[in-house]
Amino acid sequence: MAMDTLLGNVSLGANFSLAEYLLIVAEHEHRLYWFEPRLEIPLVFVYVVVIFIGLASNAVVAWLVARRRALRTATNLYIVNLAVSDMMLCLFCLPFTLVRLLVRNWTLGEGMCRCLPWLQAANVFASTTTVTAIALHRYGVVVASDSVDGGGGRGTDDAAERRTAGRLIAVTWVVSALFGLPLFVYSHVERAEYLHRITYTMCLETWPSSRARVVYAVGVLVLQFAAPVLVLVGIHVRICCFLTRHVSGSALLARDARRAAKIARRYRKNIALLLTISVMFAICWLPLVLLNLLADVASGIFADTDFTLAFAVAHVIAMTSACLNPVLYGWFNSSFKRELKGLLLYCIRDTSQMSDVQTKAPPSQTPLQPVEQSMQKESSTPLNTKRTCYSTFNIRNDVVTPGVSTWAKSDSMGPT
């Protein structure tokens, strides 16, 4: 009788004894974790590295634009929106997905089960949509306005362009939130009981039908991956063809062979960068999109440990786009690069001068002067009191990221 109570509805007449039952219980309790420690440790390490690099690099991009008013162009507003979206990916997608990959049980409750998939889907969609918007904006500035030839190109981004960019960014987030809403509606916490003793708590998508699940999965594939890839490839190919046609004329306008070679080299560098953006986007997101589609079509496969490991690898690859975007859209932008280099040099010089004054000069004989005044004495060019010493960027160059607008007009423009 005691055994019957212990075993619940499973009696000793079953196919296993009490010892076998306890062995099964111990085995399943051990299966609360998906992976062995030898796999967990490197997986956690990779996720932590991606989170740290993604947060730091995107924060630098957003901070530079927020700090410098002249950097707040329409193009850079899209880049800041991409940086914010990528930081949210690092905060909401990476840590919580890592927890779900490590632990079988869901312990965060019903509310988080609904909100997290919704936020993750919205952030991913906002990120990919912003990448597409940047490509379209670049096309409008370079090709549609024919700004490379210098005759009739648009001027610097004005307030109207910034307002338009702000409205489009707001629409992007609203559409992204609506896009992820089905996951908020159909995500629930469910409990699975095994042998009346072992209970798994899982956060699952409970769709009204398998057809609805597949339709949504195909919609994600099209809107989140296929359409952005087609737009990126098409737009960047058009821009590359446009630049190739103009490189010969720009070289002929140059006064000497050295300048012509420099113009051609700048064109080739930017064409390679445009192609790299398209290729890296496809490489980063394709494995995860395909695995998500496979999981929606054959949902039972997700219980397999090998598939979970494959999903973890694909997810890390996709999330590395949060680390690559600041490099492709920020560091390769000459304005961002000059601003960041100037800021680093300013900080180094500031620290060095403060250290020299404190260690070498007696306070009573050499009063501490502001860094701007000391730098002004060293330079023959007076400092502008309204700009810091590291503001050396060209505003016009920032119209098209990364410096795709007016390479033929001045050697100082375009990536360096």
C-alpha positions in Angstrom: 0.0 0.0 0.0 2.9 2.3 0.8 4.4 1.5 -2.5 1.1 2.3 -4.3 1.0 5.6 -2.5 4.5 6.4 -3.5 4.0 5.4 -7.1 0.7 7.2 -7.4 -1.4 5.4 -10.0 1.6 3.2 -11.1 1.6 -0.1 -9.2 4.2 -2.7 -8.8 2.4 -4.6 -11.5 3.9 -2.2 -14.0 6.9 -3.1 -16.2 9.4 -1.8 -13.7 10.2 -2.2 -10.0 10.5 0.4 -7.3 14.2 0.5 -7.8 13.8 1.0 -11.5 11.2 3.7 -11.0 13.6 5.6 -8.7 16.3 5.2 -11.2 14.0 6.7 -13.9 13.1 9.6 -11.6 16.8 10.3 -10.9 17.6 10.2 -14.6 14.9 12.6 -15.6 15.8 15.0 -12.7 19.3 15.0 -14.2 17.8 16.0 -17.5 16.6 19.3 -16.2 19.6 20.7 -18.1 20.0 20.4 -21.9 23.8 20.1 -22.1 26.6 18.6 -20.2 29.0 21.1 -18.4 31.6 20.6 -21.1 29.2 22.2 -23.6 27.6 24.7 -21.1 30.8 26.5 -20.2 31.9 27.5 -23.8 28.3 28.3 -24.7 28.0 30.7 -21.8 31.4 32.2 -22.6 30.4 32.9 -26.2 27.1 34.4 -25.2 28.7 36.7 -22.6 31.3 37.9 -25.1 28.7 38.7 -27.7 26.5 40.5 -25.2 29.4 42.6 -23.9 30.8 43.6 -27.4 27.3 44.2 -28.7 26.3 46.5 -25.8 29.6 48.4 -25.8 30.0 49.0 -29.5 26.4 50.1 -30.1 26.5 52.3 -27.0 29.5 54.1 -28.4 27.7 54.7 -31.7 24.6 56.1 -30.0 26.7 58.2 -27.6 28.7 59.8 -30.3 25.6 61.0 -32.1 23.9 62.1 -28.9 27.0 64.1 -28.0 27.6 65.9 -31.3 24.7 67.9 -32.7 26.2 68.0 -36.1 26.2 64.2 -36.3 22.4 64.1 -35.9 21.6 63.7 -39.6 18.8 61.7 -41.0 21.1 58.8 -41.9 22.7 58.8 -38.4 19.2 58.7 -36.9 18.7 55.4 -38.6 22.1 54.2 -37.4 21.2 55.2 -33.8 17.9 53.3 -34.1 19.8 50.3 -35.3 22.2 50.6 -32.4 19.3 50.9 -29.9 17.6 47.9 -31.5 20.8 45.9 -31.3 21.4 46.8 -27.7 17.9 45.6 -26.9 18.7 42.3 -28.7 21.7 42.0 -26.4 19.5 42.7 -23.3 16.3 40.7 -24.2 17.3 38.1 -26.7 20.7 36.8 -25.8 20.5 36.4 -21.9 17.0 34.9 -21.8 17.5 32.6 -24.8 20.7 31.4 -23.1 18.7 30.5 -20.0 16.2 28.6 -22.1 19.0 26.8 -23.9 20.6 25.7 -20.6 17.6 24.9 -18.4 14.6 22.8 -19.5 12.3 24.2 -16.9 10.7 27.7 -17.3 10.9 29.5 -14.0 10.1 33.1 -15.0 6.3 32.9 -14.9 3.4 33.5 -17.2 4.0 37.2 -17.8 7.6 36.8 -18.9 6.6 33.8 -21.0 4.3 36.1 -23.0 6.4 39.3 -23.0 9.8 37.9 -23.9 8.9 36.2 -27.2 7.0 39.3 -28.2 9.9 41.7 -27.3 12.4 39.4 -29.0 10.4 39.2 -32.2 9.8 42.9 -32.3 13.5 43.8 -31.7 14.7 41.4 -34.4 12.1 42.8 -36.9 13.0 46.4 -36.0 16.7 45.6 -36.5 16.2 44.0 -40.0 13.8 46.7 -41.0 16.2 49.5 -40.0 19.0 47.9 -42.1 16.6 47.9 -45.0 15.7 51.5 -44.4 19.3 52.5 -44.3 19.8 50.9 -47.7 16.8 52.6 -49.2 17.9 56.0 -47.8 21.4 55.4 -49.2 19.9 54.7 -52.6 17.8 57.8 -52.5 20.8 60.0 -51.7 23.3 58.5 -54.1 21.4 57.3 -57.1 18.1 59.1 -57.1 19.6 62.5 -56.4 22.7 61.8 -58.6 24.9 63.4 -55.9 28.1 61.8 -56.9 28.6 64.1 -59.9 28.3 67.2 -57.7 25.7 68.8 -59.9 22.4 68.9 -58.2 23.1 66.8 -55.2 21.2 67.4 -52.1 22.7 69.5 -49.4 23.2 68.3 -45.8 20.3 66.7 -44.0 17.9 69.4 -42.8 15.3 69.4 -40.2 12.6 68.1 -42.5 14.7 65.0 -43.4 15.3 64.4 -39.7 11.6 64.6 -38.9 10.8 62.2 -41.8 13.4 59.8 -40.5 11.9 60.1 -37.0 8.4 59.3 -38.2 9.7 56.3 -40.2 11.5 55.0 -37.1 8.4 55.4 -35.0 6.4 53.5 -37.7 9.1 50.8 -37.7 8.7 50.1 -34.0 4.9 50.1 -34.1 4.9 47.7 -37.0 7.5 45.6 -35.3 5.4 45.4 -32.1 2.4 44.3 -34.1 4.5 41.8 -36.0 5.5 40.1 -32.7 2.0 40.3 -31.1 0.9 36.8 -32.1 3.7 35.4 -29.9 2.3 37.4 -27.0 -1.1 36.0 -27.6 -0.2 32.4 -28.1 2.7 31.9 -25.7 1.7 30.1 -22.4 3.3 28.3 -19.5 2.4 24.6 -19.6 3.3 21.8 -17.2 4.1 18.3 -18.3 3.9 15.5 -15.7 5.8 12.3 -16.1 5.0 9.3 -13.9 3.0 11.5 -11.5 6.3 12.7 -10.0 8.4 14.6 -12.5 6.9 17.9 -13.7 8.4 20.0 -16.4 7.3 23.7 -16.7 7.7 25.0 -20.2 7.0 28.2 -22.1 5.4 27.1 -25.3 3.6 28.5 -28.3 0.1 27.1 -28.4 -1.3 28.1 -31.8 -5.0 27.4 -32.6 -3.9 25.2 -35.5 -0.8 23.9 -37.1 -1.7 25.8 -40.2 -1.7 29.1 -38.3 1.8 28.3 -37.0 3.2 27.6 -40.4 1.6 30.7 -41.9 3.2 32.8 -39.3 6.6 31.0 -39.8 6.5 31.7 -43.5 5.6 35.3 -42.9 8.6 35.6 -40.6 10.8 34.0 -43.3 9.6 36.5 -45.9 9.4 39.7 -44.0 12.3 39.2 -41.7 14.8 37.6 -44.0 13.9 37.2 -47.7 12.5 40.7 -48.3 15.4 42.5 -46.5 18.0 40.3 -48.4 16.4 41.0 -51.7 16.2 44.8 -51.0 19.8 44.9 -49.7 21.2 43.0 -52.7 19.1 44.9 -55.2 19.8 48.3 -53.8 23.5 47.7 -53.3 24.0 46.3 -56.8 22.3 49.3 -58.2 24.6 51.6 -56.2 27.6 49.6 -57.2 26.7 49.9 -60.9 26.1 53.6 -60.5 29.5 54.1 -58.9 31.2 52.0 -61.5 29.8 54.2 -64.2 31.0 57.3 -62.5 34.4 56.2 -61.5 35.9 56.7 -65.0 34.5 60.2 -65.3 35.6 61.1 -61.8 39.1 59.8 -62.6 39.2 61.8 -65.8 38.3 65.0 -64.0 41.2 64.5 -61.6 44.3 66.7 -62.3 46.8 63.9 -62.0 47.2 60.2 -62.0 47.7 60.0 -58.3 44.4 61.7 -57.6 42.7 59.5 -60.1 44.1 56.3 -58.5 42.9 57.6 -55.1 39.4 58.2 -56.3 39.2 54.7 -57.9 40.6 53.1 -54.8 37.9 54.9 -52.7 35.2 53.7 -55.0 36.4 50.1 -54.9 36.6 50.2 -51.1 33.0 51.4 -50.8 31.7 48.9 -53.4 33.3 46.1 -51.4 31.8 47.4 -48.2 28.3 47.5 -49.7 28.6 43.9 -50.9 29.9 42.9 -47.5 26.9 44.4 -45.8 24.5 42.3 -47.9 26.5 39.1 -47.6 27.0 39.4 -43.8 23.3 40.0 -43.3 22.4 36.9 -45.2 25.1 34.7 -43.5 24.2 35.8 -40.0 20.4 35.3 -40.3 19.9 32.4 -42.7 20.7 29.5 -40.3 18.4 30.8 -37.5 15.6 31.5 -39.9 15.8 28.0 -41.4 15.9 26.3 -38.0 12.9 28.4 -36.8 11.0 27.4 -39.8 11.9 23.7 -39.3 10.9 23.9 -35.6 7.5 25.4 -36.6 6.9 22.8 -39.2 8.1 19.8 -37.1 7.7 21.1 -33.6 8.6 17.8 -32.0 12.2 18.0 -33.2 12.9 20.8 -30.7 13.0 18.3 -27.9 16.1 16.7 -29.4 19.4 17.8 -27.7 21.3 17.9 -31.0 18.7 20.2 -32.5 18.9 22.5 -29.4 22.7 22.7 -29.8 22.3 23.5 -33.5 19.8 26.2 -32.6 22.2 27.7 -30.0 24.9 27.9 -32.6 22.6 29.5 -35.2 21.3 31.9 -32.6 24.8 33.1 -31.7 25.6 33.6 -35.3 22.5 35.7 -35.9 23.1 37.8 -32.8 26.7 38.6 -33.9 25.0 41.0 -36.3 24.6 43.2 -33.3 28.4 43.3 -33.0 29.0 43.7 -36.8 26.4 46.5 -37.4 28.4 49.2 -35.4 31.5 48.3 -37.4 29.8 48.3 -40.8 27.6 51.3 -40.3 29.6 53.2 -37.7 33.3 52.6 -37.8 33.5 52.5 -41.6 31.7 55.9 -41.7 34.5 58.4 -41.9 32.7 61.0 -39.8 32.2 58.5 -36.9 35.7 57.3 -37.3 37.2 60.8 -37.1 35.0 61.7 -34.2 35.9 58.6 -32.2 39.6 58.9 -33.0 39.5 62.6 -32.1 37.7 61.8 -28.8 40.3 59.1 -27.9 43.2 61.5 -28.7 41.6 64.3 -26.7 41.1 62.0 -23.7 44.7 60.7 -23.9 46.1 64.3 -24.3 43.8 65.5 -21.5 45.0 62.8 -19.1 48.6 63.3 -20.1 48.5 67.1 -19.6 46.7 66.8 -16.3 49.3 64.3 -15.1 52.2 66.5 -16.2 50.8 69.6 -14.5 50.2 67.7 -11.2 53.6 66.0 -11.1 56.0 68.6 -12.6 54.6 72.1 -11.8 54.4 73.5 -8.3 50.8 74.7 -7.7 52.0 78.1 -6.5 54.0 78.8 -9.7 52.0 77.2 -12.5 48.3 77.4 -12.1 46.3 74.7 -13.7 44.8 75.9 -17.0 41.9 74.4 -18.9 42.9 71.9 -21.6 41.4 74.1 -24.3 43.6 77.1 -23.4 46.7 75.0 -23.2 46.0 73.4 -26.6 45.3 76.8 -28.1 48.7 78.1 -27.0 50.3 75.1 -28.7 48.5 75.5 -32.0 48.7 78.4 -34.4 45.0 78.0 -35.3 42.7 79.4 -32.6 40.1 77.0 -31.3 36.4 77.6 -31.9 34.8 78.1 -28.6 31.6 76.5 -29.7 33.3 73.2 -30.8 35.5 70.9 -29.0 39.0 70.1 -30.3 38.0 66.7 -31.7 35.2 68.0 -34.0 37.0 67.5 -37.3 34.4 65.7 -39.4 32.8 66.8 -42.6 29.0 67.0 -42.3 28.3 66.4 -46.0 30.2 63.2 -45.9 27.7 61.8 -43.4 24.7 61.9 -45.8 25.3 58.3 -46.9 26.7 55.8 -44.6 29.4 54.8 -44.8 30.5 57.8 -46.9 29.0 56.9 -50.2 27.7 60.3 -51.3 30.4 62.6 -52.7 33.7 60.8 -53.0 34.5 62.4 -56.4 34.1 66.0 -55.0 36.9 66.0 -52.4 39.7 63.7 -51.3 38.7 64.3 -47.7 35.3 62.6 -48.2 34.5 58.9 -48.1 36.0 56.1 -46.0 39.7 56.3 -45.2 
